[in-house]
Amino acid sequence: MTSAVSANEGDPRVDPRLPYLVLLVVVFVWGAGPVVAKLITAPPVVGASIRFGISIPVLFAIVHLRGRRVSLQTIRTAAPAGLAFGINLLFVFETVQEATVAVLAVAVTLQPAVILLIAGPLFGERATPAHVVGTVVGIVGAATVILGAGGELRSSALGVVFALSAMATFTVYFVLTRVARSRTDVDPVEWMAAINMWSFIAIIPPALFLAEPADFGLVDGRDWFWLLVLAYITGVVGHILMSWTHGYVEASRSSLALLAMNIVAVGLAWPVHGESVTWIQALGGLVVLGAVTAVLRIPPDRSQPDP
């Protein structure tokens, strides 16, 4: 068995600092996602289906304008990740209808620990003890950011189930995208075009069973505006950038860096949704930033797994 070292790692054409700067942009864009989703009043399955429906033509148009095409091989490879991502967004929409944004963030904090456990076997990314400690500290800090909300942490039992399901499905999407980008030179835009196509397919069965045609008429002008933001900024821009970053940054590192999304989400939820931030959350945010910065500065212990 060989290590899944990135096909792009060590590319002299790319400044080694650039993937981390791009990752920082993704943190802000994705962190705003749950806050934006909560602004959409349309039924969750309607919002999710529209989000993917309006993304697909734009992504395929970008691919065409670049003189490329989405190959059948890319479409086949993207199927599992795309289906997982489609179901993930449905769970995100459902969660923010049943709970505060902070509840969804609680579930997301578990992802780096899951990624750390599987990064070695899948990608040959063997974490150093310092990396493990940094990950634990980062998760504790993120939990402080979220749980420090106190009374602002509100959810139904169904909201908790949806939040954990969102974390699980996003982890599947995240890992499979990292696998594709680390083992092949698949183009990020082509990959996301295929991902969105499969995500839209994943939404069709729930839409048929859970939505009525009249539900689509409930989407007003305000909903359309926020769906466009969610589709093109959080979706097209954010996921293309993250797909590109997967070719240069180890999964265990990028997953930990995404803990900072919780700071963005909780910070934006204060002025937008009135979910106030306490001094305990602010302190937890500093812990997260410190842990993420420390881990990103630790050289990876990348070695070949035993055959």
NUZA-863270 format. One record per atom (N, C-alpha, C): atom name; x negated, y, z. Coordinates in pm, whole numbers, padded with zeros to 5 digits, always signed. Layout:
margu	x	y	z
CA	X	Y	Z
...
This chain:
margu	x	y	z
N	-00086	-00119	+00000
CA	+00000	+00000	+00000
C	-00089	+00123	+00000
N	-00062	+00218	-00084
CA	-00143	+00338	-00092
C	-00069	+00455	-00031
N	-00145	+00552	+00013
CA	-00088	+00671	+00071
C	-00020	+00755	-00034
N	+00092	+00816	+00003
CA	+00166	+00900	-00091
C	+00112	+01042	-00085
N	-00014	+01060	-00118
CA	-00073	+01193	-00119
C	-00009	+01273	-00231
N	+00015	+01399	-00203
CA	+00081	+01484	-00301
C	+00007	+01489	-00432
N	+00083	+01483	-00541
CA	+00026	+01491	-00674
C	-00034	+01629	-00700
N	+00002	+01728	-00617
CA	-00044	+01865	-00638
C	-00151	+01908	-00539
N	-00177	+01825	-00439
CA	-00268	+01866	-00332
C	-00408	+01892	-00388
N	-00464	+02003	-00343
CA	-00598	+02039	-00389
C	-00599	+02106	-00524
N	-00483	+02144	-00576
CA	-00475	+02211	-00706
C	-00548	+02344	-00697
N	-00658	+02361	-00772
CA	-00736	+02485	-00761
C	-00661	+02607	-00814
N	-00554	+02586	-00889
CA	-00478	+02698	-00944
C	-00387	+02762	-00841
N	-00369	+02698	-00726
CA	-00278	+02748	-00623
C	-00357	+02789	-00500
N	-00341	+02914	-00458
CA	-00402	+02963	-00334
C	-00347	+02877	-00220
N	-00432	+02817	-00137
CA	-00384	+02729	-00030
C	-00290	+02798	+00069
N	-00293	+02932	+00074
CA	-00203	+03003	+00165
C	-00064	+03022	+00106
N	-00052	+03014	-00027
CA	+00074	+03043	-00093
C	+00187	+02950	-00050
N	+00166	+02817	-00044
CA	+00277	+02729	-00002
C	+00333	+02764	+00136
N	+00247	+02811	+00226
CA	+00294	+02847	+00360
C	+00371	+02979	+00359
N	+00333	+03071	+00271
CA	+00409	+03195	+00256
C	+00546	+03165	+00196
N	+00549	+03074	+00099
CA	+00676	+03034	+00039
C	+00763	+02964	+00143
N	+00701	+02882	+00228
CA	+00774	+02813	+00334
C	+00838	+02914	+00429
N	+00768	+03024	+00455
CA	+00822	+03129	+00541
C	+00948	+03191	+00479
N	+00945	+03212	+00348
CA	+01063	+03264	+00279
C	+01180	+03166	+00292
N	+01151	+03037	+00277
CA	+01255	+02934	+00289
C	+01316	+02936	+00429
N	+01232	+02954	+00531
CA	+01281	+02959	+00668
C	+01387	+03068	+00684
N	+01361	+03185	+00629
CA	+01457	+03295	+00641
C	+01582	+03270	+00557
N	+01563	+03220	+00435
CA	+01677	+03196	+00346
C	+01767	+03085	+00401
N	+01706	+02975	+00443
CA	+01786	+02864	+00495
C	+01844	+02896	+00632
N	+01772	+02973	+00712
CA	+01824	+03011	+00843
C	+01952	+03091	+00833
N	+01964	+03166	+00725
CA	+02086	+03246	+00703
C	+02202	+03161	+00653
N	+02173	+03040	+00603
CA	+02276	+02957	+00542
C	+02396	+02929	+00630
N	+02379	+02874	+00753
CA	+02496	+02846	+00838
C	+02576	+02971	+00873
N	+02505	+03083	+00889
CA	+02573	+03209	+00921
C	+02662	+03252	+00805
N	+02610	+03238	+00684
CA	+02688	+03272	+00564
C	+02805	+03175	+00548
N	+02779	+03046	+00569
CA	+02885	+02945	+00554
C	+03002	+02973	+00648
N	+02972	+03024	+00766
CA	+03078	+03052	+00864
C	+03165	+03171	+00821
N	+03113	+03253	+00729
CA	+03190	+03368	+00679
C	+03294	+03326	+00575
N	+03280	+03204	+00523
CA	+03369	+03156	+00417
C	+03492	+03093	+00482
N	+03609	+03147	+00449
CA	+03733	+03103	+00513
C	+03804	+02992	+00437
N	+03760	+02961	+00316
CA	+03822	+02855	+00238
C	+03800	+02720	+00305
N	+03886	+02621	+00282
CA	+03866	+02487	+00339
C	+03726	+02435	+00306
N	+03660	+02364	+00400
CA	+03521	+02321	+00379
C	+03496	+02245	+00250
N	+03584	+02149	+00215
CA	+03560	+02070	+00095
C	+03573	+02158	-00030
N	+03657	+02261	-00023
CA	+03672	+02354	-00136
C	+03546	+02438	-00150
N	+03498	+02492	-00037
CA	+03377	+02574	-00040
C	+03257	+02496	-00090
N	+03242	+02371	-00043
CA	+03127	+02290	-00085
C	+03132	+02257	-00233
N	+03251	+02223	-00284
CA	+03262	+02188	-00427
C	+03236	+02309	-00516
N	+03286	+02425	-00476
CA	+03261	+02546	-00555
C	+03114	+02582	-00553
N	+03051	+02568	-00435
CA	+02909	+02602	-00423
C	+02824	+02524	-00523
N	+02848	+02393	-00533
CA	+02770	+02313	-00628
C	+02815	+02336	-00771
N	+02945	+02357	-00790
CA	+02996	+02378	-00924
C	+02938	+02501	-00992
N	+02916	+02608	-00916
CA	+02862	+02730	-00976
C	+02709	+02729	-00982
N	+02646	+02635	-00910
CA	+02499	+02626	-00915
C	+02450	+02549	-01037
N	+02523	+02444	-01074
CA	+02477	+02354	-01180
C	+02450	+02424	-01312
N	+02544	+02504	-01367
CA	+02516	+02567	-01497
C	+02397	+02662	-01493
N	+02379	+02731	-01380
CA	+02266	+02825	-01369
C	+02134	+02749	-01369
N	+02126	+02640	-01294
CA	+02002	+02563	-01287
C	+01967	+02500	-01423
N	+02066	+02442	-01489
CA	+02040	+02382	-01620
C	+02006	+02490	-01723
N	+02064	+02611	-01709
CA	+02031	+02721	-01800
C	+01886	+02764	-01780
N	+01841	+02769	-01654
CA	+01701	+02806	-01626
C	+01607	+02704	-01687
N	+01639	+02576	-01672
CA	+01557	+02471	-01731
C	+01550	+02488	-01882
N	+01664	+02515	-01946
CA	+01669	+02531	-02092
C	+01589	+02653	-02137
N	+01601	+02765	-02065
CA	+01530	+02887	-02102
C	+01378	+02871	-02089
N	+01337	+02776	-02006
CA	+01194	+02749	-01991
C	+01144	+02651	-02097
N	+01233	+02612	-02189
CA	+01196	+02521	-02296
C	+01178	+02379	-02249
N	+01246	+02341	-02141
CA	+01234	+02206	-02087
C	+01371	+02141	-02083
N	+01375	+02020	-02036
CA	+01502	+01951	-02018
C	+01491	+01859	-01897
N	+01606	+01826	-01841
CA	+01609	+01736	-01726
C	+01615	+01593	-01781
N	+01508	+01519	-01759
CA	+01499	+01385	-01815
C	+01593	+01289	-01744
N	+01626	+01179	-01811
CA	+01709	+01076	-01751
C	+01640	+01014	-01630
N	+01507	+01005	-01637
CA	+01432	+00950	-01524
C	+01448	+01039	-01400
N	+01441	+01172	-01419
CA	+01460	+01264	-01307
C	+01601	+01253	-01252
N	+01699	+01242	-01341
CA	+01838	+01230	-01298
C	+01857	+01102	-01216
N	+01799	+00992	-01261
CA	+01813	+00866	-01187
C	+01743	+00875	-01052
N	+01623	+00931	-01051
CA	+01546	+00939	-00926
C	+01615	+01029	-00824
N	+01680	+01134	-00873
CA	+01741	+01232	-00782
C	+01873	+01186	-00723
N	+01929	+01076	-00772
CA	+02063	+01034	-00729
C	+02078	+01019	-00577
N	+01994	+00940	-00509
CA	+02014	+00924	-00363
C	+02001	+01056	-00287
N	+01899	+01135	-00322
CA	+01878	+01262	-00252
C	+01993	+01358	-00280
N	+02040	+01361	-00405
CA	+02148	+01451	-00439
C	+02279	+01415	-00370
N	+02310	+01287	-00365
CA	+02432	+01243	-00296
C	+02425	+01278	-00147
N	+02307	+01259	-00086
CA	+02290	+01292	+00055
C	+02307	+01442	+00079
N	+02252	+01522	-00012
CA	+02261	+01667	+00002
C	+02405	+01716	-00013
N	+02479	+01656	-00105
CA	+02618	+01695	-00122
C	+02700	+01669	+00003
N	+02685	+01551	+00060
CA	+02756	+01518	+00183
C	+02708	+01606	+00298
N	+02579	+01639	+00298
CA	+02525	+01727	+00402
C	+02595	+01861	+00405
N	+02611	+01923	+00288
CA	+02673	+02055	+00285
C	+02818	+02048	+00333
N	+02886	+01939	+00300
CA	+03023	+01922	+00348
C	+03025	+01918	+00500
N	+02930	+01846	+00560
CA	+02921	+01840	+00706
C	+02887	+01977	+00765
N	+02801	+02054	+00697
CA	+02767	+02188	+00745
C	+02891	+02275	+00749
N	+02968	+02276	+00640
CA	+03091	+02354	+00636
C	+03187	+02312	+00747
N	+03200	+02180	+00764
CA	+03291	+02130	+00866
C	+03244	+02169	+01006
N	+03112	+02162	+01030
CA	+03058	+02193	+01162
C	+03086	+02336	+01203
N	+03057	+02432	+01113
CA	+03074	+02573	+01151
C	+03221	+02612	+01163
N	+03312	+02526	+01115
CA	+03455	+02550	+01139
C	+03497	+02499	+01277
N	+03421	+02400	+01328
CA	+03456	+02336	+01455
C	+03371	+02385	+01571
N	+03262	+02456	+01543
CA	+03167	+02491	+01648
C	+03094	+02620	+01615
N	+03020	+02671	+01713
CA	+02936	+02788	+01689
C	+02814	+02745	+01607
N	+02750	+02843	+01545
CA	+02631	+02815	+01465
C	+02525	+02747	+01550
N	+02516	+02783	+01678
CA	+02414	+02727	+01766
C	+02428	+02576	+01781
N	+02550	+02523	+01775
CA	+02569	+02379	+01788
C	+02506	+02305	+01671
N	+02524	+02359	+01551
CA	+02460	+02299	+01434
C	+02308	+02304	+01449
N	+02258	+02414	+01503
CA	+02114	+02428	+01521
C	+02060	+02327	+01621
N	+02140	+02291	+01722
CA	+02098	+02188	+01819
C	+02062	+02059	+01748
N	+02150	+02016	+01657
CA	+02126	+01890	+01585
C	+02004	+01901	+01496
N	+01986	+02016	+01434
CA	+01873	+02034	+01342
C	+01739	+02021	+01413
N	+01734	+02057	+01542
CA	+01607	+02049	+01614
C	+01554	+01906	+01625
N	+01640	+01808	+01608
CA	+01596	+01669	+01618
C	+01520	+01624	+01494
N	+01535	+01696	+01383
CA	+01476	+01651	+01257
C	+01325	+01637	+01261
N	+01249	+01734	+01314
CA	+01102	+01718	+01313
C	+01055	+01591	+01383
N	+01124	+01552	+01491
CA	+01085	+01429	+01561
C	+01107	+01307	+01471
N	+01219	+01307	+01399
CA	+01248	+01196	+01307
C	+01144	+01193	+01195
N	+01116	+01309	+01139
CA	+01018	+01318	+01031
C	+00880	+01273	+01078
N	+00843	+01311	+01200
CA	+00712	+01273	+01253
C	+00699	+01122	+01263
N	+00807	+01054	+01296
CA	+00805	+00909	+01311
C	+00788	+00837	+01177
N	+00845	+00895	+01071
CA	+00844	+00826	+00942
C	+00740	+00881	+00845
N	+00679	+00996	+00877
CA	+00584	+01057	+00784
C	+00461	+00969	+00761
N	+00415	+00902	+00868
CA	+00298	+00816	+00853
C	+00322	+00701	+00758
N	+00423	+00616	+00784
CA	+00450	+00503	+00694
C	+00482	+00544	+00551
N	+00556	+00653	+00535
CA	+00600	+00693	+00402
C	+00493	+00769	+00323
N	+00428	+00863	+00390
CA	+00339	+00955	+00319
C	+00192	+00942	+00356
N	+00159	+00855	+00449
CA	+00021	+00847	+00493
C	-00021	+00968	+00573
N	+00076	+01036	+00636
CA	+00047	+01155	+00716
C	+00039	+01114	+00862
N	-00080	+01083	+00908
CA	-00097	+01040	+01046
C	-00123	+01161	+01134
N	-00027	+01191	+01221
CA	-00035	+01310	+01304
C	-00141	+01296	+01411
N	-00212	+01404	+01438
CA	-00308	+01407	+01548
C	-00232	+01424	+01679
N	-00296	+01393	+01794
CA	-00229	+01417	+01923
C	-00184	+01562	+01939
N	-00267	+01654	+01890
CA	-00230	+01796	+01899
C	-00105	+01826	+01818
N	-00091	+01757	+01705
CA	+00028	+01775	+01621
C	+00152	+01725	+01694
N	+00139	+01609	+01760
CA	+00253	+01553	+01835
C	+00293	+01648	+01947
N	+00194	+01698	+02022
CA	+00223	+01790	+02133
C	+00289	+01917	+02080
N	+00235	+01969	+01968
CA	+00293	+02090	+01909
C	+00436	+02069	+01866
N	+00465	+01951	+01812
CA	+00602	+01920	+01769
C	+00696	+01916	+01888
N	+00653	+01849	+01995
CA	+00736	+01840	+02116
C	+00762	+01979	+02173
N	+00656	+02061	+02182
CA	+00671	+02198	+02234
C	+00766	+02278	+02146
N	+00752	+02261	+02013
CA	+00840	+02332	+01922
C	+00985	+02293	+01939
N	+01011	+02163	+01957
CA	+01149	+02116	+01977
C	+01206	+02170	+02108
N	+01123	+02170	+02213
CA	+01168	+02224	+02342
C	+01200	+02373	+02328
N	+01114	+02445	+02257
CA	+01137	+02588	+02236
C	+01265	+02612	+02157
N	+01287	+02532	+02052
CA	+01408	+02547	+01971
C	+01532	+02515	+02054
N	+01521	+02410	+02137
CA	+01634	+02375	+02223
C	+01665	+02489	+02320
N	+01561	+02558	+02366
CA	+01580	+02672	+02456
C	+01651	+02786	+02384
N	+01611	+02809	+02258
CA	+01677	+02913	+02178
C	+01827	+02885	+02168
N	+01861	+02758	+02151
CA	+02000	+02721	+02127
C	+02079	+02709	+02258
N	+02026	+02630	+02351
CA	+02098	+02606	+02476
C	+02102	+02729	+02564
N	+02009	+02822	+02541
CA	+02007	+02946	+02617
C	+02127	+03033	+02590
N	+02206	+02996	+02489
CA	+02327	+03073	+02457
C	+02433	+03058	+02566
N	+02422	+02954	+02648
CA	+02517	+02936	+02757
C	+02658	+02918	+02707
N	+02745	+03010	+02747
CA	+02886	+03001	+02709
C	+02911	+03017	+02561
N	+02811	+03067	+02487
CA	+02827	+03084	+02344
C	+02814	+02951	+02269
N	+02772	+02847	+02340
CA	+02756	+02715	+02277
C	+02889	+02641	+02288
N	+02973	+02656	+02186
CA	+03108	+02601	+02191
C	+03130	+02504	+02075
N	+03197	+02392	+02106
CA	+03224	+02294	+02001
C	+03331	+02196	+02046
N	+03402	+02141	+01949
CA	+03489	+02027	+01976
C	+03404	+01901	+01964
N	+03458	+01788	+02007
CA	+03384	+01662	+01993
C	+03357	+01633	+01846
N	+03453	+01667	+01761
CA	+03437	+01646	+01617
C	+03324	+01733	+01563
N	+03310	+01854	+01618
CA	+03202	+01942	+01575
C	+03066	+01882	+01602
N	+03051	+01815	+01717
CA	+02924	+01750	+01752
C	+02894	+01637	+01653
N	+02996	+01558	+01620
CA	+02978	+01449	+01524
C	+02937	+01504	+01388
N	+03003	+01610	+01344
CA	+02970	+01671	+01216
C	+02827	+01725	+01217
N	+02785	+01788	+01327
CA	+02652	+01846	+01336
C	+02544	+01739	+01326
N	+02562	+01628	+01399
CA	+02464	+01520	+01393
C	+02462	+01455	+01254
N	+02579	+01445	+01192
CA	+02586	+01390	+01057
C	+02516	+01482	+00958
N	+02528	+01612	+00979
CA	+02459	+01709	+00893
C	+02308	+01692	+00905
N	+02260	+01674	+01029
CA	+02116	+01655	+01049
C	+02068	+01528	+00980
N	+02144	+01418	+00995
CA	+02102	+01291	+00937
C	+02098	+01296	+00785
N	+02202	+01352	+00724
CA	+02206	+01356	+00578
C	+02102	+01453	+00521
N	+02077	+01563	+00593
CA	+01974	+01655	+00545
C	+01836	+01591	+00556
N	+01813	+01513	+00660
CA	+01685	+01444	+00675
C	+01662	+01348	+00559
N	+01767	+01275	+00519
CA	+01756	+01185	+00403
C	+01719	+01263	+00278
N	+01790	+01374	+00256
CA	+01760	+01459	+00138
C	+01617	+01512	+00144
N	+01576	+01560	+00262
CA	+01443	+01618	+00281
C	+01334	+01516	+00252
N	+01348	+01397	+00308
CA	+01247	+01292	+00292
C	+01238	+01245	+00147
N	+01354	+01223	+00084
CA	+01353	+01174	-00054
C	+01297	+01278	-00151
N	+01322	+01405	-00123
CA	+01264	+01510	-00206
C	+01113	+01515	-00189
N	+01067	+01500	-00066
CA	+00923	+01497	-00040
C	+00859	+01377	-00110
N	+00927	+01262	-00107
CA	+00875	+01144	-00176
C	+00858	+01172	-00325
N	+00962	+01230	-00386
CA	+00956	+01257	-00531
C	+00845	+01356	-00565
N	+00832	+01460	-00483
CA	+00733	+01564	-00513
C	+00591	+01519	-00480
N	+00575	+01424	-00386
CA	+00440	+01380	-00348
C	+00389	+01269	-00438
N	+00480	+01194	-00500
CA	+00437	+01080	-00581
C	+00441	+01107	-00731
N	+00507	+01214	-00771
CA	+00515	+01247	-00914
C	+00492	+01396	-00932
N	+00484	+01439	-01056
CA	+00469	+01582	-01085
C	+00600	+01640	-01136
N	+00714	+01589	-01087
CA	+00845	+01636	-01129
C	+00857	+01786	-01106
N	+00913	+01856	-01204
CA	+00929	+02001	-01195
C	+01034	+02036	-01090
N	+01008	+02134	-01001
CA	+01103	+02168	-00895
C	+01240	+02212	-00947
N	+01243	+02292	-01055
CA	+01371	+02340	-01107
C	+01450	+02225	-01168
N	+01382	+02139	-01243
CA	+01450	+02022	-01301
C	+01502	+01931	-01190
N	+01422	+01914	-01087
CA	+01463	+01830	-00974
C	+01589	+01885	-00909
N	+01594	+02017	-00883
CA	+01709	+02075	-00817
C	+01831	+02076	-00908
N	+01812	+02086	-01039
CA	+01926	+02076	-01131
C	+01990	+01938	-01119
N	+01907	+01834	-01116
CA	+01959	+01698	-01100
C	+02020	+01678	-00963
N	+01957	+01733	-00859
CA	+02009	+01722	-00722
C	+02149	+01782	-00713
N	+02166	+01902	-00769
CA	+02296	+01968	-00762
C	+02403	+01894	-00840
N	+02364	+01832	-00951
CA	+02460	+01754	-01028
C	+02513	+01638	-00944
N	+02422	+01565	-00879
CA	+02464	+01452	-00796
C	+02539	+01499	-00671
N	+02500	+01615	-00617
CA	+02569	+01669	-00500
C	+02715	+01701	-00533
N	+02735	+01756	-00653
CA	+02871	+01787	-00697
C	+02952	+01657	-00711
N	+02888	+01554	-00765
CA	+02955	+01424	-00778
C	+02994	+01370	-00640
N	+02904	+01391	-00541
CA	+02932	+01340	-00406
C	+03052	+01409	-00343
N	+03077	+01534	-00383
CA	+03186	+01611	-00324
C	+03321	+01575	-00387
N	+03320	+01521	-00508
CA	+03446	+01495	-00580
C	+03542	+01404	-00502
N	+03498	+01284	-00451
CA	+03594	+01199	-00378
C	+03657	+01268	-00257
N	+03577	+01334	-00168
CA	+03641	+01404	-00056
C	+03737	+01513	-00103
N	+03700	+01582	-00212
CA	+03788	+01689	-00262
C	+03921	+01633	-00310
N	+03918	+01516	-00374
CA	+04041	+01456	-00425
C	+04134	+01412	-00311
N	+04073	+01366	-00200
CA	+04153	+01313	-00090
C	+04190	+01420	+00014
N	+04103	+01520	+00032
CA	+04121	+01616	+00141
C	+04175	+01751	+00097
N	+04172	+01779	-00032
CA	+04214	+01912	-00079
C	+04330	+01901	-00176
N	+04414	+02002	-00172
CA	+04523	+02015	-00269
C	+04484	+02123	-00370
N	+04540	+02117	-00492
CA	+04509	+02222	-00590
C	+04533	+02362	-00535
N	+04635	+02375	-00451
CA	+04667	+02507	-00395
C	+04555	+02559	-00304
N	+04475	+02467	-00246
CA	+04366	+02509	-00157
C	+04263	+02595	-00230
N	+04243	+02567	-00357
CA	+04146	+02646	-00434
C	+04198	+02788	-00457
N	+04329	+02805	-00449
CA	+04385	+02938	-00461
C	+04365	+03023	-00337
N	+04322	+02958	-00226
CA	+04297	+03030	-00102
C	+04163	+03102	-00101
N	+04081	+03075	-00202
CA	+03949	+03138	-00210
C	+03968	+03282	-00258
N	+03947	+03378	-00170
CA	+03966	+03518	-00207
C	+03834	+03582	-00251
N	+03839	+03711	-00282
CA	+03720	+03780	-00331
C	+03604	+03778	-00233
N	+03636	+03789	-00104
CA	+03531	+03785	-00002
C	+03464	+03649	+00002
N	+03545	+03543	-00007
CA	+03490	+03408	-00011
C	+03399	+03388	-00132
N	+03443	+03438	-00248
CA	+03363	+03423	-00369
C	+03227	+03491	-00353
N	+03226	+03609	-00290
CA	+03099	+03679	-00270
C	+03003	+03595	-00187
N	+03051	+03542	-00074
CA	+02962	+03465	+00013
C	+02927	+03330	-00046
N	+03017	+03274	-00127
CA	+02983	+03149	-00197
C	+02873	+03174	-00300
N	+02876	+03288	-00366
CA	+02769	+03322	-00460
C	+02636	+03338	-00388
N	+02638	+03402	-00271
CA	+02516	+03417	-00191
C	+02465	+03279	-00148
N	+02557	+03195	-00100
CA	+02518	+03061	-00054
C	+02464	+02977	-00169
N	+02527	+02988	-00286
CA	+02488	+02905	-00400
C	+02356	+02950	-00461
N	+02339	+03080	-00481
CA	+02224	+03127	-00558
C	+02104	+03170	-00473
N	+02128	+03219	-00351
CA	+02015	+03259	-00265
C	+01972	+03142	-00178
N	+02063	+03097	-00091
CA	+02029	+02982	-00005
C	+02007	+02856	-00088
N	+02092	+02837	-00189
CA	+02086	+02714	-00267
C	+01980	+02714	-00375
N	+02003	+02787	-00483
CA	+01911	+02782	-00597
C	+01771	+02829	-00558
N	+01760	+02950	-00503
CA	+01629	+03005	-00468
C	+01563	+02925	-00356
N	+01637	+02907	-00245
CA	+01579	+02839	-00129
C	+01535	+02697	-00158
N	+01618	+02620	-00228
CA	+01586	+02479	-00249
C	+01481	+02460	-00359
N	+01478	+02547	-00458
CA	+01370	+02538	-00558
C	+01236	+02567	-00490
N	+01233	+02670	-00407
CA	+01108	+02705	-00337
C	+01065	+02591	-00244
N	+01162	+02530	-00174
CA	+01126	+02421	-00083
C	+01082	+02299	-00162
N	+01146	+02273	-00274
CA	+01106	+02160	-00357
C	+00963	+02179	-00407
N	+00929	+02301	-00444
CA	+00791	+02331	-00486
C	+00694	+02313	-00370
N	+00732	+02362	-00253
CA	+00646	+02353	-00134
C	+00617	+02209	-00096
N	+00714	+02120	-00118
CA	+00695	+01978	-00084
C	+00572	+01920	-00155
N	+00532	+01978	-00266
CA	+00417	+01927	-00338
C	+00285	+01966	-00276
N	+00287	+02053	-00175
CA	+00163	+02106	-00118
C	+00154	+02097	+00034
N	+00268	+02085	+00102
CA	+00269	+02086	+00249
C	+00324	+01953	+00300
N	+00254	+01892	+00397
CA	+00296	+01765	+00452
C	+00436	+01775	+00512
N	+00514	+01668	+00501
CA	+00652	+01668	+00549
C	+00660	+01696	+00698
N	+00569	+01638	+00776
CA	+00573	+01659	+00921
C	+00545	+01804	+00958
N	+00468	+01874	+00876
CA	+00439	+02016	+00902
C	+00555	+02105	+00857
N	+00602	+02082	+00735
CA	+00709	+02168	+00683
C	+00836	+02150	+00765
N	+00864	+02027	+00809
CA	+00982	+02002	+00890
C	+00974	+02079	+01021
N	+00857	+02080	+01084
CA	+00840	+02154	+01209
C	+00856	+02304	+01185
N	+00798	+02352	+01075
CA	+00808	+02496	+01045
C	+00954	+02538	+01030
N	+01036	+02446	+00980
CA	+01177	+02479	+00961
C	+01253	+02495	+01093
N	+01189	+02458	+01206
CA	+01251	+02486	+01336
C	+01274	+02636	+01353
N	+01190	+02715	+01288
CA	+01205	+02860	+01299
C	+01336	+02907	+01236
N	+01401	+02821	+01155
CA	+01532	+02857	+01101
C	+01631	+02885	+01214
N	+01612	+02815	+01327
CA	+01704	+02834	+01438
C	+01698	+02976	+01492
N	+01577	+03033	+01491
CA	+01561	+03171	+01536
C	+01636	+03264	+01443
N	+01622	+03240	+01313
CA	+01692	+03322	+01214
C	+01842	+03306	+01229
N	+01889	+03181	+01239
CA	+02032	+03154	+01247
C	+02095	+03217	+01371
N	+02032	+03194	+01486
CA	+02086	+03248	+01612
C	+02076	+03400	+01612
N	+01965	+03453	+01558
CA	+01948	+03598	+01553
C	+02052	+03666	+01465
N	+02083	+03607	+01351
CA	+02183	+03665	+01261
C	+02325	+03643	+01311
N	+02347	+03533	+01384
CA	+02481	+03504	+01435
C	+02525	+03608	+01538
N	+02430	+03676	+01599
CA	+02464	+03779	+01699
C	+02538	+03896	+01634
N	+02476	+03967	+01537
CA	+02548	+04081	+01478
C	+02663	+04039	+01385
N	+02650	+03923	+01321
CA	+02751	+03883	+01222
C	+02874	+03819	+01286
N	+02851	+03729	+01382
CA	+02962	+03654	+01442
C	+02983	+03685	+01590
N	+02906	+03777	+01646
CA	+02922	+03813	+01785
C	+02874	+03708	+01882
N	+02785	+03616	+01836
CA	+02728	+03513	+01924
C	+02599	+03569	+01983
N	+02610	+03630	+02102
CA	+02501	+03709	+02159
C	+02375	+03627	+02189
N	+02261	+03697	+02192
CA	+02130	+03636	+02221
C	+02086	+03677	+02360
N	+02044	+03580	+02441
CA	+01999	+03607	+02578
C	+01846	+03614	+02583
N	+01794	+03659	+02697
CA	+01648	+03669	+02712
C	+01585	+03529	+02712
N	+01659	+03429	+02759
CA	+01607	+03291	+02757
C	+01588	+03245	+02612
N	+01684	+03280	+02526
CA	+01670	+03244	+02385
C	+01551	+03315	+02321
N	+01532	+03441	+02357
CA	+01418	+03517	+02303
C	+01286	+03452	+02343
N	+01279	+03408	+02469
CA	+01158	+03341	+02517
C	+01138	+03210	+02442
N	+01244	+03134	+02422
CA	+01235	+03009	+02346
C	+01189	+03033	+02204
N	+01233	+03144	+02145
CA	+01191	+03178	+02010
C	+01042	+03201	+02001
N	+00984	+03267	+02102
CA	+00839	+03288	+02104
C	+00765	+03155	+02115
N	+00821	+03061	+02193
CA	+00760	+02928	+02207
C	+00761	+02856	+02073
N	+00874	+02863	+02001
CA	+00884	+02799	+01870
C	+00780	+02856	+01775
N	+00772	+02988	+01767
CA	+00677	+03051	+01675
C	+00534	+03013	+01710
N	+00503	+03007	+01841
CA	+00369	+02968	+01882
C	+00337	+02825	+01844
N	+00432	+02733	+01867
CA	+00410	+02593	+01836
C	+00394	+02571	+01686
N	+00482	+02635	+01607
CA	+00475	+02621	+01462
C	+00342	+02673	+01409
N	+00301	+02790	+01457
CA	+00174	+02848	+01413
C	+00057	+02758	+01448
N	+00059	+02702	+01569
CA	-00051	+02615	+01613
C	-00059	+02489	+01528
N	+00056	+02425	+01501
CA	+00056	+02301	+01423
C	+00011	+02326	+01280
N	+00056	+02435	+01221
CA	+00018	+02464	+01083
C	-00131	+02491	+01068
N	-00196	+02526	+01179
CA	-00340	+02552	+01175
C	-00423	+02427	+01203
N	-00357	+02318	+01242
CA	-00429	+02193	+01272
C	-00454	+02116	+01143
N	-00579	+02084	+01111
CA	-00605	+02004	+00991
C	-00537	+01869	+01000
N	-00472	+01822	+00895
CA	-00404	+01692	+00898
C	-00501	+01577	+00906
N	-00460	+01470	+00976
CA	-00538	+01346	+00983
C	-00482	+01254	+00875
N	-00524	+01274	+00751
CA	-00470	+01197	+00641
C	-00564	+01082	+00609
N	-00518	+00964	+00631
CA	-00599	+00846	+00602
C	-00516	+00741	+00532
N	-00582	+00651	+00467
CA	-00511	+00547	+00392
C	-00456	+00443	+00488
N	-00325	+00412	+00480
CA	-00271	+00304	+00560
C	-00332	+00170	+00515
N	-00325	+00077	+00606
CA	-00377	-00055	+00572
C	-00296	-00116	+00461
N	-00360	-00191	+00366
CA	-00283	-00255	+00260
C	-00190	-00359	+00316
